[in-house]
Amino acid sequence: MKALWLPYVVTDLVTARTFYTDHIGLSEVDSWQHPHERGSVLRAAEGAVIELVEAVGHGRPPPLAFEVDGVGAVDSYAARMNATPHRYPRGHYGFEVPGPAGATVMIWSE
């Protein structure tokens, strides 16, 4: 594994991002905005990030995401989990599978 991404659904992205950057000291490393969601990625520690997601309309909860090192690693996990990887709209390559306790798990790489 290269990194663990911990998703957190928020109702007010600006307030949440400000709290984690100004009060906790995390740094924003990425952000996005789409018609149905917007978000911010905050570096928590080496290999760990918090992904704040504000759903607009009918967005779904974000998956618990594991970043791996390259397309080959994604394909290897996909073979073990009987999944089919694909390119996501933001350009990363990976797949999602149902995890335990109802969580969706994503395995991906840039």
MARBA-3410 file (N, C-alpha, C, O; in Angstrom, 1 decimal):
110
0.8,-1.2,0.0,0.0,0.0,0.0,0.9,1.2,0.0,1.9,1.3,0.6 ~ 0.4,2.2,-0.7,1.1,3.5,-0.8,0.5,4.5,0.2,1.3,5.2,0.8 ~ -0.8,4.5,0.3,-1.4,5.5,1.2,-2.8,5.0,1.5,-3.5,4.3,0.8 ~ -3.3,5.5,2.7,-4.7,5.3,3.1,-5.4,6.6,3.0,-5.0,7.6,3.6 ~ -6.6,6.5,2.4,-7.4,7.7,2.2,-8.6,7.5,3.1,-9.4,6.6,2.9
-8.8,8.4,4.1,-10.0,8.3,5.0,-11.0,9.3,4.6,-10.8,10.5,4.7 ~ -12.2,8.9,4.0,-13.2,9.8,3.6,-14.0,10.3,4.8,-14.3,9.6,5.7 ~ -14.5,11.5,4.6,-15.4,12.1,5.7,-16.4,12.9,5.0,-16.0,13.9,4.3 ~ -17.7,12.6,5.1,-18.7,13.4,4.5,-19.0,14.6,5.4,-19.2,14.4,6.6 ~ -19.0,15.8,4.8,-19.3,17.0,5.6,-20.5,17.7,4.9,-20.8,17.6,3.7
-21.1,18.6,5.7,-22.2,19.4,5.2,-21.8,20.7,4.7,-22.5,21.4,4.0 ~ -20.6,21.2,5.2,-20.1,22.5,4.9,-18.6,22.3,4.6,-17.8,22.3,5.6 ~ -18.2,22.2,3.4,-16.8,21.9,3.0,-15.9,23.1,3.5,-14.8,22.8,4.0 ~ -16.3,24.3,3.3,-15.4,25.4,3.6,-15.1,25.4,5.1,-13.9,25.6,5.6 ~ -16.1,25.2,6.0,-15.9,25.2,7.4,-15.1,24.0,7.8,-14.2,24.2,8.7
-15.3,22.9,7.3,-14.5,21.7,7.6,-13.1,21.9,7.2,-12.2,21.6,8.0 ~ -12.8,22.3,6.0,-11.5,22.5,5.5,-10.7,23.5,6.4,-9.6,23.3,6.7 ~ -11.4,24.6,6.7,-10.8,25.6,7.6,-10.4,25.1,8.9,-9.3,25.4,9.5 ~ -11.3,24.3,9.5,-11.0,23.7,10.8,-9.8,22.8,10.8,-8.8,23.0,11.6 ~ -9.7,21.9,9.8,-8.6,21.0,9.7,-7.3,21.7,9.3,-6.2,21.2,9.7
-7.3,22.7,8.5,-6.1,23.4,8.1,-5.6,24.4,9.1,-4.5,24.4,9.5 ~ -6.6,25.2,9.6,-6.2,26.3,10.6,-6.0,25.8,12.0,-5.1,26.3,12.7 ~ -6.8,24.9,12.5,-6.7,24.5,13.9,-5.9,23.2,14.1,-5.3,23.1,15.1 ~ -5.9,22.3,13.1,-5.2,21.0,13.3,-3.8,21.1,12.6,-2.9,20.4,13.0 ~ -3.7,21.9,11.6,-2.5,22.1,10.9,-2.2,21.2,9.7,-1.1,21.1,9.2
-3.3,20.6,9.2,-3.2,19.8,8.0,-3.0,20.7,6.8,-3.5,21.8,6.8 ~ -2.5,20.2,5.7,-2.3,21.0,4.5,-3.2,20.4,3.4,-3.2,19.2,3.2 ~ -3.8,21.2,2.6,-4.6,20.8,1.4,-3.7,20.4,0.3,-2.8,21.2,-0.1 ~ -3.8,19.2,-0.2,-3.0,18.7,-1.4,-3.8,18.6,-2.7,-3.2,18.4,-3.7 ~ -5.1,18.6,-2.6,-5.9,18.5,-3.8,-7.3,19.0,-3.4,-7.7,19.0,-2.3
-8.0,19.4,-4.5,-9.5,19.7,-4.3,-10.1,19.5,-5.7,-9.5,19.5,-6.7 ~ -11.5,19.4,-5.6,-12.2,19.3,-6.9,-13.6,19.8,-6.7,-14.1,20.0,-5.5 ~ -14.3,20.0,-7.8,-15.7,20.4,-7.8,-16.4,19.8,-9.0,-15.9,20.1,-10.1 ~ -17.4,19.0,-8.8,-18.2,18.5,-9.9,-19.7,18.8,-9.6,-20.0,19.3,-8.5 ~ -20.6,18.6,-10.6,-22.0,19.0,-10.3,-22.6,18.3,-9.1,-23.5,18.9,-8.5
-22.2,17.1,-8.7,-22.8,16.4,-7.6,-22.0,16.3,-6.3,-22.4,15.8,-5.3 ~ -20.7,16.8,-6.4,-19.9,16.8,-5.2,-18.7,17.7,-5.3,-18.3,18.1,-6.4 ~ -18.2,18.1,-4.2,-16.9,18.8,-4.2,-16.2,18.3,-3.0,-16.7,17.8,-2.0 ~ -14.9,18.5,-3.0,-14.1,18.0,-1.9,-12.7,18.6,-1.8,-12.3,19.4,-2.7 ~ -12.0,18.1,-0.8,-10.7,18.6,-0.5,-9.9,17.4,0.1,-10.5,16.7,0.9
-8.7,17.3,-0.3,-7.8,16.2,0.2,-6.8,16.9,1.1,-6.0,17.8,0.7 ~ -6.7,16.4,2.4,-5.8,17.0,3.3,-4.8,16.0,3.8,-5.1,14.9,4.1 ~ -3.5,16.3,3.8,-2.4,15.4,4.2,-2.5,15.4,5.7,-2.3,16.4,6.4 ~ -2.6,14.2,6.3,-2.7,14.0,7.7,-1.3,13.5,8.2,-0.9,13.9,9.3 ~ -0.6,12.7,7.5,0.7,12.2,7.8,1.3,11.5,6.6,0.6,11.4,5.6
2.5,11.1,6.7,3.1,10.4,5.5,2.3,9.2,5.2,2.1,8.3,6.1 ~ 1.7,9.1,4.0,0.9,8.0,3.6,-0.5,7.9,4.1,-1.2,6.9,4.0 ~ -1.0,9.0,4.7,-2.4,9.1,5.1,-3.0,10.5,4.8,-2.4,11.5,5.1 ~ -4.2,10.4,4.3,-4.9,11.7,4.0,-6.3,11.6,4.4,-6.9,10.5,4.5 ~ -6.9,12.7,4.7,-8.3,12.8,5.0,-9.0,13.5,3.7,-8.5,14.5,3.3
-10.0,12.8,3.2,-10.7,13.4,2.1,-12.1,13.9,2.6,-12.9,13.1,2.9 ~ -12.2,15.2,2.5,-13.5,15.8,2.9,-14.4,15.9,1.7,-13.9,16.4,0.6 ~ -15.6,15.4,1.7,-16.5,15.4,0.6,-17.8,16.0,1.0,-18.5,15.5,2.0 ~ -18.3,16.9,0.2,-19.6,17.6,0.4,-20.4,17.2,-0.8,-20.2,17.6,-1.9 ~ -21.4,16.3,-0.5,-22.3,15.9,-1.6,-23.3,17.0,-1.9,-23.9,17.6,-1.0
-23.5,17.2,-3.2,-24.5,18.2,-3.7,-25.6,17.5,-4.3,-25.3,16.8,-5.4 ~ -26.8,17.5,-3.8,-27.8,16.8,-4.4,-27.9,15.3,-3.9,-28.0,15.1,-2.7 ~ -27.7,14.4,-4.7,-27.8,13.0,-4.4,-26.5,12.2,-4.5,-26.4,11.1,-5.0 ~ -25.4,12.8,-3.9,-24.1,12.1,-4.0,-24.1,10.9,-3.0,-25.0,10.8,-2.1 ~ -23.3,9.9,-3.3,-23.2,8.8,-2.4,-22.0,8.9,-1.5,-21.1,9.7,-1.8
-21.9,8.2,-0.4,-20.8,8.3,0.5,-19.5,7.9,-0.2,-19.5,6.9,-1.0 ~ -18.4,8.5,0.0,-17.1,8.1,-0.6,-16.6,6.8,0.0,-16.9,6.4,1.1 ~ -15.8,6.1,-0.8,-15.3,4.8,-0.4,-14.1,5.0,0.5,-13.4,6.1,0.5 ~ -13.8,4.0,1.3,-12.5,3.9,2.0,-11.5,3.5,1.0,-11.6,2.4,0.4 ~ -10.5,4.3,0.7,-9.6,4.2,-0.5,-8.2,3.8,-0.1,-7.6,4.4,0.9
-7.7,2.9,-0.8,-6.3,2.5,-0.6,-5.5,2.8,-1.9,-5.8,2.2,-2.9 ~ -4.5,3.7,-1.8,-3.7,4.0,-3.0,-2.6,3.0,-3.0,-1.9,2.8,-2.1 ~ -2.4,2.4,-4.2,-1.3,1.5,-4.4,-0.3,2.1,-5.4,-0.6,3.1,-6.1 ~ 0.8,1.5,-5.6,1.9,2.0,-6.4,1.8,1.5,-7.8,2.5,0.6,-8.2 ~ 1.0,2.1,-8.7,1.0,1.8,-10.1,-0.2,0.9,-10.6,-0.9,0.3,-9.8
-0.4,1.0,-11.9,-1.4,0.2,-12.6,-1.3,-1.3,-12.3,-2.3,-2.0,-12.1 ~ 0.0,-1.8,-12.4,0.2,-3.2,-12.1,-0.3,-3.7,-10.8,-0.9,-4.8,-10.7 ~ -0.1,-2.9,-9.8,-0.6,-3.2,-8.4,-2.1,-3.2,-8.4,-2.7,-4.1,-7.8 ~ -2.8,-2.2,-9.1,-4.2,-2.2,-9.1,-4.7,-3.5,-9.8,-5.6,-4.2,-9.3 ~ -4.1,-3.9,-10.9,-4.5,-5.1,-11.7,-4.3,-6.3,-10.8,-5.2,-7.2,-10.9
-3.3,-6.4,-10.0,-3.0,-7.5,-9.2,-4.1,-7.7,-8.1,-4.7,-8.8,-7.9 ~ -4.5,-6.6,-7.5,-5.6,-6.6,-6.5,-6.9,-6.9,-7.1,-7.7,-7.7,-6.6 ~ -7.1,-6.4,-8.3,-8.4,-6.7,-9.1,-8.5,-8.1,-9.4,-9.6,-8.7,-9.2 ~ -7.4,-8.8,-9.7,-7.5,-10.2,-10.0,-7.8,-11.0,-8.8,-8.6,-12.0,-8.8 ~ -7.3,-10.6,-7.6,-7.5,-11.3,-6.4,-9.0,-11.1,-5.9,-9.6,-12.0,-5.3
-9.6,-9.9,-6.3,-10.9,-9.6,-5.8,-12.0,-9.8,-6.9,-13.1,-9.4,-6.7 ~ -11.6,-10.3,-8.0,-12.5,-10.6,-9.1,-13.2,-9.3,-9.5,-14.4,-9.2,-9.7 ~ -12.4,-8.2,-9.7,-13.0,-6.9,-10.0,-12.4,-6.4,-11.4,-11.4,-6.9,-11.8 ~ -13.1,-5.4,-12.0,-12.6,-4.9,-13.2,-12.2,-3.4,-13.0,-13.1,-2.6,-12.8 ~ -10.9,-3.1,-13.1,-10.5,-1.7,-13.0,-10.9,-0.9,-14.2,-11.2,-1.4,-15.3
-11.0,0.4,-14.0,-11.3,1.4,-15.0,-10.7,2.8,-14.7,-10.2,3.0,-13.6 ~ -10.8,3.7,-15.6,-10.4,5.1,-15.4,-11.5,5.9,-14.8,-12.7,5.8,-15.4 ~ -11.3,6.6,-13.8,-12.3,7.4,-13.2,-12.3,8.8,-13.8,-11.3,9.1,-14.5 ~ -13.4,9.6,-13.7,-13.4,10.9,-14.4,-12.2,11.8,-14.0,-11.8,12.6,-14.9 ~ -11.7,11.7,-12.8,-10.6,12.6,-12.4,-9.2,12.0,-12.9,-8.2,12.6,-12.6
-9.2,10.9,-13.6,-8.0,10.3,-14.2,-7.4,9.2,-13.6,-6.5,8.5,-14.2 ~ -7.7,8.9,-12.3,-7.1,7.8,-11.6,-7.6,6.4,-12.1,-8.7,6.4,-12.7 ~ -6.9,5.4,-11.9,-7.2,4.0,-12.3,-7.5,3.1,-11.1,-6.7,3.1,-10.2 ~ -8.6,2.4,-11.1,-8.9,1.6,-10.0,-10.2,0.9,-10.1,-10.8,0.8,-11.1 ~ -10.7,0.4,-8.9,-12.0,-0.3,-8.9,-12.5,-0.1,-7.4,-11.8,0.2,-6.5
-13.8,-0.5,-7.3,-14.4,-0.5,-6.0,-15.1,-1.8,-5.8,-15.6,-2.4,-6.7 ~ -15.1,-2.3,-4.6,-15.8,-3.5,-4.2,-16.5,-3.3,-2.9,-16.1,-2.5,-2.1 ~ -17.5,-4.1,-2.6,-18.2,-4.0,-1.3,-17.2,-4.6,-0.3,-16.6,-5.6,-0.4 ~ -17.1,-3.8,0.8,-16.3,-4.3,1.9,-17.1,-4.7,3.1,-18.3,-4.7,3.0 ~ -16.5,-5.1,4.2,-17.2,-5.5,5.4,-18.0,-4.4,6.0,-17.6,-3.2,5.8
-19.1,-4.7,6.6,-19.9,-3.7,7.4,-20.5,-2.7,6.5,-20.8,-1.6,6.9 ~ -20.7,-3.0,5.2,-21.3,-2.0,4.3,-20.5,-1.0,3.7,-20.9,-0.2,2.8 ~ -19.2,-0.9,4.0,-18.3,0.1,3.5,-17.9,-0.3,2.1,-17.6,-1.5,1.8 ~ -17.8,0.7,1.1,-17.3,0.4,-0.2,-15.8,0.7,-0.1,-15.3,1.6,0.5 ~ -15.0,-0.2,-0.7,-13.5,-0.1,-0.6,-13.0,0.1,-2.0,-13.4,-0.6,-3.0
-12.1,1.1,-2.2,-11.5,1.4,-3.5,-10.1,1.1,-3.4,-9.4,1.4,-2.4 ~ -9.6,0.5,-4.5,-8.1,0.3,-4.7,-7.8,1.1,-5.9,-8.4,0.9,-7.0 ~ -6.8,2.0,-5.9,-6.5,2.9,-7.0,-5.1,3.3,-7.1,-4.3,3.2,-6.1 ~ -4.8,3.9,-8.2,-3.5,4.6,-8.4,-3.6,5.7,-9.4,-4.6,5.7,-10.2 ~ -2.8,6.7,-9.3,-2.8,7.9,-10.2,-2.5,7.4,-11.6,-2.4,8.3,-12.5
END
